[in-house]
């Protein structure tokens, strides 16, 4: 084969690769975040998960089952110690049912900042169900590898006048799955408060999900919580009365 | 007069009985006076602490904030609080004005985190209204613009923090965004107010910046010129002044003290129950004493009746003896009360060990002091004597009805 032809094929291949890369690069930060939002926003989902809370050298394990439909969710703890403890989230409001006292308490004010069931996920974190594109201005800060995954690095800054828990967030989005595999959460002053990492990405119902997530509280030494999703079903049929305060007493 | 002389002589003749019964009455008067002194002292301390460390004498709030002030939310604040403070300072009868920004936060040491009430206070003006500066037990007072804090001693102990240490104050801005502020502990506060001992104080401007509320305050506290018991027309003047400024409302320390006053009222009810029990014990003592006297002296009663004394006179004689016991016991009680109340007012009762675990829901801590309440002490004496006189009626009447022929025959 003449050498020139070989060169031409090689050149064409390089150009094709470059154009594919350029096409991938052409995704804007907003488009990436929108893909993440679309991927993460759950409608009619049921999940079963385990929380492993590590603090002060001790591990505590809790299990729960949750039903999620957009910004509504219902969770019931199933481990022996917390059996019957239930949470109901309707939009921006959260209620908790204590089985021992048979009482429903609305979680509001400073309680929202507390760790949910003693974990490093605050009630505030649990309440955040709005799409990030509605809350944050986003900037593509570059690309980095997290483990062996190629990631987009996004910097999110709260939109003016919008109520958010974290003024700034930095996310590492897996390029292939559009799932955040790492996230840093910052206070208004710029102090790093929490670091979340995600792993074990699985495809469920045509979408990618991180089946494991770890939240590390950077303000509290040695405090982190690992959540493992054991079962995840999408498109399940949830009776509408599930998301009601009456359901907490059942 | 005859009954008086006879009653006195009889009391003297039966010294032991008179003294023993009198001691019961004295104990009642002492208990009442001491309790009354402590309760009044407690109430006064409680209110003084509230005014000097928390409420000021009068306070100004954005409308709607007052009802929900316990929630420490930042949704209703006074913008331009320093300007408002400056305007109020010029009013007649105003001695001092200071703005404060009070909000929910958490003290985080890296190892522990505890929810707290955080107070942004203005170092330039707060001493004109509050006594915070005098409560600094270690270190120094706050400086405006510096990332520093004063911690109440109980909170510092709980979080194992001391002067020179740094901690993170975690809070939420008005827009509910997390803020984490690194602050140096520059001083520790210790006072007789649990609210101070468990709080975090930081410079107002630092608090305003952190919460995203520059220039704002949740309350503007005012101190009048004549003390908190004599506010006079000050609240009205403040209401008149603020009605043109914005949607503000004016509250006095009496509004703030609703809970304390409810506690005090409950305590006074308890006091009545105690007094009732003590009264019954004393009454039984007096009745018993008069009854025994009647039984022992039946021959004497017979003689008196044979000599022409009427039943009414004999009844009066024994009732006067009862009152004599009351007067003597009451006097003894007053003397003992003077010593006890003097001790309570000068030395007091130290219960600081108890208050690390319980705060009784009141704004006092550490030392409980009594106050002098003369009408109460002497009132107890008069009441004791009158009560003894009245409860002696039944046993006296019983003795007076004895038949002289029967008792003299033996």
Boltz contact constraints between the chains, C-beta under 6 A:
constraints:
  - contact:
      token1: [A, 109]
      token2: [B, 71]
      max_distance: 6.0
  - contact:
      token1: [A, 110]
      token2: [B, 104]
      max_distance: 6.0
  - contact:
      token1: [A, 110]
      token2: [B, 115]
      max_distance: 6.0
  - contact:
      token1: [A, 163]
      token2: [B, 175]
      max_distance: 6.0
  - contact:
      token1: [A, 163]
      token2: [B, 176]
      max_distance: 6.0
  - contact:
      token1: [A, 164]
      token2: [B, 177]
      max_distance: 6.0
  - contact:
      token1: [A, 165]
      token2: [B, 178]
      max_distance: 6.0
  - contact:
      token1: [A, 166]
      token2: [B, 178]
      max_distance: 6.0
  - contact:
      token1: [A, 167]
      token2: [B, 177]
      max_distance: 6.0
  - contact:
      token1: [A, 187]
      token2: [B, 178]
      max_distance: 6.0
  - contact:
      token1: [A, 187]
      token2: [B, 179]
      max_distance: 6.0
  - contact:
      token1: [A, 187]
      token2: [B, 180]
      max_distance: 6.0
  - contact:
      token1: [A, 188]
      token2: [B, 177]
      max_distance: 6.0
  - contact:
      token1: [A, 188]
      token2: [B, 179]
      max_distance: 6.0
  - contact:
      token1: [A, 189]
      token2: [B, 179]
      max_distance: 6.0
  - contact:
      token1: [A, 191]
      token2: [B, 180]
      max_distance: 6.0
  - contact:
      token1: [A, 193]
      token2: [B, 180]
      max_distance: 6.0
  - contact:
      token1: [A, 219]
      token2: [B, 108]
      max_distance: 6.0
  - contact:
      token1: [A, 219]
      token2: [B, 168]
      max_distance: 6.0
  - contact:
      token1: [A, 221]
      token2: [B, 110]
      max_distance: 6.0
  - contact:
      token1: [A, 221]
      token2: [B, 111]
      max_distance: 6.0
